[in-house]
């Protein structure tokens, strides 16, 4: 059994006694970090400059930090309910305050989206690496301590949410190829996961186990699913083949895809009607499927997300491989996801098997078995932008700023080409709103690429599907133009013609010339009213009033970049009539029902205007 301690400082003492004052601390990606142990080691290094502390990690979780008064009013009352007592990571605070001492370095290979876009320290310390190569990164960095939260049953422990890299680190240690201290922190909320996540007590060197350091798992609240996201989900659901394998990610598009697959299976007539409405007049999509699932799907995904649980509950995720309906590398999701995993019977939970990313993200090792299991694979990943030539932009900007990370996206693109009948499906919203203006996410060229154009396969926007693999330059560009927003099609087409990639006489077919949000919203509005396309198809932790506030607050955040736009909204709010019952509840939730002072009255009018504009 490991040496058990009640206080983080005791664990820090034990670690320093074993490895000395040069510490290379590996913290798991996302949820699995042992926050109290990491904080104790950090504070030792802050107080003692002779300690050299290097932290190598990814996806450092932190609760949202509202940048506005309205954001604060929305978030603060819900903070405890949404995030509980999840402990802050002290190195995040020091980086934000630009007070990280010279003897401490923090390097990440994946950021929370946008978390460090304005931090020179974080940007300078970022290490670009595929998720499947992160094991080698940790070994090369000389990792000598791994600090991870653990689940426990009797004398056995589970890496639970993060066997992704730790399982392979422990394997190297057992083989005598690596030496490090595994410092575990018991967490009572972690579900005990089997597979490669289950380890014996002899693998844990020191353990922090105390009620004072037990904490609620970080919850990722679900975002509302827009009509654009729902349309992407409906298009993507036609590309998933019965009897096949599936990867999906976290976020509103991942939720939309899972929900669309459930619609296809459980309400097939409605599913086919919605697709027919969206694709009226367009050529039939080759190899599309729109029937319910008879054989079912097998999940093979680096990230085990809530959508997979819903697919299993609806009888879609049911094709077994070695007794498992899903193999996943890590998880981090909403509270109900953790609760449902904990409350499953051990037999049911054993069908969701956690594995290292060396298993999920590539075919090396057991290649024959993996190829047989991953038949008809659909690897679905999201992106920020795509070029007309099919290059994908997912993790960074043209000015060099890292927004998130490559993660496993390239790994699964590579698998899609290595497997005989697999598909790499990239989803991207055709447009975004930036400073009050619509911008195209389909561009002619861009100064940063995550996936190069020679690995182009399938791109899905809210306007349709572009199949690019094996296509000529001209054919691929035309397919991308067809699924672009019509407000930007003429400019994009002209750029392609100027580059000599499309013949001068070619025009975008009429069936694709009405790619507009207005048309899409009109087509899908009735389905939302009928309950077929809810804003939160997989549930939410937000109250009904908070759900109504999300879109207006997002609108105000975008309009805040323009004084004229805000002035117009204030005038609109002044002209608004008596608030209805729902608007009044929103005002009360934001402490603006009875404004005191000029500033609060302005906030009230802005909110009323935003509520009216975001009504649908």
N, C-alpha and C positions, 0 to 999 in steps of 0.2 A: 504494500500500500504506500502511496506517496506520503511525504511529510505534510501534515495539515496545519494550516495557520488561520487565525481569526482576523488578522489585521494586515492590510496591504504592505505596511512598512516592514513587517516581519518577512514577507515574501521577497521584498526588495533586498533585505539583508541576506537572505539565503541565496538569492541569485548572484549578488556581488561576491559573496564568499566562494561560490563555485566557479564563476567565470572571470572574476576580476573586474577592473574598472574600465575595460574596453568592451562595450556591450553593443552588439548588433541585434536589435530586437525586431523579430518578424511578427507583425500583427496581421491576422487574417483579413481578407477583403470583406468589407461591409459589417455584417451583424456579429461576427464571431470574436471581435476584439475583447480581451479582458481589460476593460477600461480602468478599473481600480489599480491593477498591477502596472499598467502602462503609466498611469498618473504618478504612482509611487516612485517608479524608476526615473521618470522625468523630473520630479521634484528633487530627488537626490542629485541629479546632474545639474540642476539649476543652482543648488546650494554648494556643490562641490565641483569646481571647474576641472579637477583632475580626472573626473569621470568623462570618458568619451562615449556619447550615446548616439547611435545611428538607428533611426526607426525606418523600416522598409515595410510599406503597407499599400493599401488601395481602398478607395471608397470609404473615406472617413465620414461617418454619419453624424449629422448635427441637425437639430430642429431648425425650421425656417427662422430667419432673422428679418422681421418686418422693417422695411426702409421708409415707411410713411406712417403718419398718424392713423390713417384709416386701416392700414395693415396691422398696426399694433392693436387697435380696438377689436379687430376680428380675431387675431391670433391669441392674445394673452388669455382671455377667458377659456379658450379651448385647449391651451397648452397641456395642462395636466391630464385632461381627458384623452387627448390624442397621443401624447408621448410619455405620460406617466413620470416615473422617477429615473428615466434613463440618464446615466451620469455623463456629463460633458467630458470630452477629451481635452486635457489641458494643453496639449500641443497645438490644437486648433486655435485656442484663445491666444497663445503666445505668437503664433504666426499672424493672426489678424491684428494683434497689437504691435507687430514688428518688434517683438522683444525676445525672439528665440536666441539664446546664448550661442557663442561661437563653438562651444563644445557639444552642441546638439544639432543633428541634421535629421530632417524628415523628408523622405523621398516616397512619392506615390507613383503607381503605374496606372491608376484610374481615379478620376475625380468624380464626386457627385456633380451632375450637370451644372456647369456655370459657377460652381462653388469657389474656385480659385482663379477666375478669369482676370481679376484685377490685382492679384497678389504676386509681386515680383519674386518673393522668396519661394512660394510654391511653384511658380512657373519655372524658375531656374533649377529646382530640385527634382522636377518631374522626370521619370524614366519611361520612354516609350517601349512597350514590349507586348507581344501577343500573350494572352492569358496562359496558353499552353507552354510558354517559355518562362513564366514567372518563377517556376521551381529552380531553373538554372540561374536566374537572377539572384535569388536568395542565397543559393550556394556560393555563387561568385562574390557576393557581398560579404560572405563570411558569417552568416547568421549563427549566433550561439545561444539565443534565447527565443522561444516562441511562447507568446502569452495568449491564451484562448479560453473562451467560456466553454463549459462542458455540461452535458447532461449526465445523469447517473442513475443506474439501477443496480442495487446490491453492490457487488465488488467490480462491476463493469462500468466503463465510461463511454460516452459517445461524443465525437466531434460535432455531431448534430448538423448545424447549419453550414459548417465549413470543413469538410474533408478535402476540399478542392486542391489545396497544396499541402496541407499538414499531413495528410495520409501518406503522401509520397516522401515527405521529409522524414517521417518516422520509419518508413521502409528503408531509406538510406542509412538511418542511424542503426537500425537492426542489422544491416549488412556491414556495419563498421566503416562506412564511407563518410560519415558526418557525425559531429558531436555537437549537441546543443541541449539546453535545459527546456523541457516542456513545463511551463508554469500554467496550471489550469485554474480557472475560477468557476466554481459551481454556480449554475443558474437554474433555479427551480422552474422557470417558465419554458426552458428549452425542451422540445419533444425529444425523446430518446430514439434516434434513428439508427438503423442497422447498416448492413453493407460494410463498406470500407470505413464508415464513420465510427463503427464500434471498435473500441480498443480496450485492452486489459489495464488493470490498475498499475501494472509494472511499467507501463509506458508513460505514466504521469510522474514527474519528479517532485514537484511541490504543488500544493493545492490550497487555494484561498476558499474557505467555506465558512460563511458567517451570514446571519440574517441581516446584518448591517450593510453587507456588500452585495446582497442579492438585489436584482433590479428588474424592472419591466423591460421587455425586449423593445427595441426601437421599432416603431410602427411607421409604415409608409402609407399615409392616407391616399385613398384613390382619388384621382382627378376626374372631373366630369368628362364624358365621352361626347365629343362634338359630332355634328352631322358629317363633317369631313372624315373624322376617325371611323364613324360607323360605316361610311361608304367604303373606306379602305378595307375594313373588316369583311364586308360582304364580298368585295372583289377577291380578297385573299382566300376566303373560305372555299371558293370554287377551285382553287389550285391545290388543295389538300386532298390527297387520294385515299380512298378507303383501303384499309390494310397497310397503310404506310406509317411513316415515322414523322414526328413533329418536334420542332423547336419554336417557342414563342418567347417574347420578353415581357418585362414589366412596363407598366404605363397604360395610358388610355388606349393606344392602338392595340396593345396586347390584349387588353380587356375586350375591345371591340371584336378582335379576331375570335377569341374564345366564345363570346356571345353569338357571333355569326355562325360558328360551327354548331352551337347548340340549336340555333334557329333552323339550320339546315337539317339537323337530325330530328328535332322534336316538332317543329312547325314548318314542315317542308314546303307546303303550298305557299305560305306567307313568304318564306325565303325566296322561292323562285319568282314570286310576283315582284318583290322588291328589286331583285337583280334585273328582271325584265324591264322594269320601269327605268332603271338607271342606264341600261345598255340599249334602249330602243333605237333602232336604226343603225347600230354599229354591227360590224361583221361578227359572226359567232367566234367565240374564243376556243381555239383548238385545245383538245384534251381537258376541257373543263369538266368538273363533276358537281352535280347539284342534288344527288340522291342521299338519303339517310345512310348512316354507317352500319354496315352489316358485320364486317370483320372487326372494325374499330381501329384505333390508333395506338401506337407505342410512343411514349415521350422520351426523347434523348436531347437533353438541354443542359447547358452549363448552369443556367439559373432555373431553379424549381420555383415557379410562380403560382399564384393563387388560381390563375386560369386553368391550370392542370387539374386542380382539385375539383373545380366545377365540371370540367370535361369528364372526369371519372364519375362524379355523382350523377351525371346524365347519361351514363352508359356509352360514352364515346371513347374515352381512354380505357381500353380494355384488352388490347393485343399484348400478350405477355412475351417477354424475353427473359429466360432464366428465372421465371416466377415474378418478374417485375413488370409493371405497366409503365414505369418511369425510372430512368436513371438520371440523376441530377448532381451537379457539382457543388452548388451552394444555394442558400435561400435567404431572402429578406423581403418581408411583405407586410400586410396589415395584421392587426390583432386577431381578427377572426381566423385568419390562415393558421397562425400559431396555435390558437385554441383548438381548432378542428384536428390538427395533427396530434396534439396532446391527448385529445379525448377519443381518438381512434383506438380500436382494439389492436393489440400487437400484431395480430394476423393481418388486419387490413393495412396497418402502417408499413408492414414488411413488403407490401407491393410497391412502395415508393422507396427506392434504394439510392442511397447517396454514395457517390463515387468521386475519385479525384478527377480533375480536368484532363489529366493524361489519358483517362478513359473516355470522357464525354467529348472532348474537343478535337481529337484526331484518331486516325486509324492504326497508328503504330502499336504493336503488341496485340495479340489475339485478332489480327487483321481479318482472317477468314471468318471468324465468328461475328465480328462487328459488321462486316459487309453483308452477311446473311441477315442480321438483325435489322440493319438500317435501310431496309428496302423502301423504295418509293418515298424517300425522305424529303420533307419540306422544311428547310431551315429558314425561318422568317426572322429578319432583323430590321430594326428601324434606323433611319438616317436623317440628318438635318437637311441635306441638299443632294442633288444629283446633277451631273452635266448631261447635255444632250447626247454626248458620245457614250454615256453609261458609266462614267466614273462616279464613285460614291464618297460623299463627305459626311462623316459621322462624329468625329472627335475633336476637330480643331478648326481655326479660322485662317484666312489667307495671311493675316498679319503675324501668324506664329503662335497666337494664344491657344492653349489647350483648354477645351471645354469639358471633355470627359475622358475618353480613352479608347484605344482600339479594343481592349478586352478580348472577347473571343470571336468577334465578328469575322476577322480574317480567317480564323481557324475553321469556321463553319462554311465560309465561302470556299475554302480549299477543299473541305470534305465534299461539298456539293459537286465539284468538278472531278474528284477522285472516285466517287461512287458512280456506278453505271446509270442509275435512274433517279438521281437526286436533283433537287432544285434549290438554288439560292434565291430567296425572295426578299427584296429590299422594299420596305414601305417608307413612303415619304409624303408628307402633306405638300400639295402642289404650291401652296402659298403660306406666308406668314404675315402678321401685321407688325410693322416696325415704325414707331413714332407716328402712329395714326395712318400709315400708308401701307397698302398691300404690296408685298414683295414676292417675287417668284422664287421658289426653292428649286426650280429647274432652271439651270443657267447654261450659257454656252461653254464657259470655261471657269475654272476656279483655282486659286493659288495654293490649295491644300487638298490632298486626296487621301482617304483612308483605304479604299479599295480601288485599284487601278482599272482603267477602262477595258483592259484586255481580259479581265475577269467578270465582265458584265454578263448578267443572266436574266433575271426578271425584276422589273421595277413596277410597283403598284402605287398609284396615287388615288385620290378620291374619284378621279375621272376615268379610271380604267387600268388595264394591264398592258405593259410593254414587254414582250419577249425579245430579248436581245442576243442571247447566246447563238453564235454561229452566223449572225447577221452581218451584212456588209455595213460599212460606215453610213452610207445613205439610208439603208433600210432601218438601222438602229435609230438614227436621228429622227427619221420620220415617225417611228413608233413612239419616241419620247415626246415629240411635238404633239402627237395625238392625245396624250394624257396630261399635257400642260394646261394651265389656266388660260382661257381664251384672251384675257386682258394682256397677256404677254406673248402670245403665239406669233404675232406678226414680227415683233422685234427679234425673237429667237430665230424664226425662219430666215429673216434677212441676214442675221449673223452667219447662219449655216451656209446660205447661198454665197455670201461674200468670201467665205473660207473655201468655196469650191466643193463643198461636201454634199450639196443637194443641187440638182439641176434647176436652172433659173425658171423654168416653166412650171415646176411642181407647186401645187397648192394643197393646203390642209383640207382633207375631205369634210364636207358639210356636216357629217354625223358627229364630228369632233369640234365643231365651231361654236358650240353653246356650252362650253365647259365653264360654268360660272357658279359661284356660291348660291346665287338666287335660285337658279334652276334646281340645284341639289337640295337646297333647303325646302323648296316647294315639294319635291318628290318625296322627301323623307319625313316631312312635318306630320303628315297624317299617321305614318307608322309610329311616330313617337306618341301621338295622342292616343293611338290604339294600344299602347304599352309594349309594342314590339321592339322599340329602340330606346329604352330608358337612358337617362343621362348617366346613371350608375348601374349598369347591367349586372355587375357582380357584387353590388352592395357598397356601403360606405359607412365610415365612422362619423360623418358630418350629420348634424341635425337637419331637418327639412328647411329651417330658416337659413342655416349656414350654406346649404346647397344653393339656395336662391341668391345668396350674396357672392358666390364665387365668380360668376361671370361678370357682374357689375364691377367688382373690385379689380378684376383683370382688365376690364375696359378702362377704368380710371387710371390704372397704372400705365397703360399705353398712352392715354391722352395727356398724362402729366408732362410729357416732353414738349407740349405745345401750349403756350399761354392762351392763344386764340381758341384752341379747341376746348380748353377748360372754361374759358369765358362763355362760350356758346352753351356749354353744359350747365353752367350756373344760371344763365338766362332761361334755359329750358326748365330747370328745376324751379325757378321762381314762378313760371307759368303753369306748373303742374297743379292739378286740383288736389282735393283731399285724398291723402294716401288710402289705398284699399287695405283690407285686413292683412294681407301678406306683406305689403310694403311697410305697414305700421309695425309688424313683428320684426322686420329687418331693421328699422330705425331703433327699436328698443334693444335689439341684440347689439347694435353698434353704439349704444348710449347716446343716441341723437334724437330720441323722441321728443325731448324737451330741451332744446339747445340753449346753452347759456353763453352769451357773448357772441361777437361778430364771427369769429373763426368757426365755432361750432355750427352757426346758421349756414355758413358757406358749405361746410362739410355735408350738412343735411341736404341742401339743394343739389349738390353734386351727386350724392348717393341716389336721390329720387330720380334725377335725370338718367343716371346709369341703369337704375332698375327698369325704367320705362324702355330704354333702348335695348336692354338685354332680355326682354320679356319672353322671347321664344326659347 
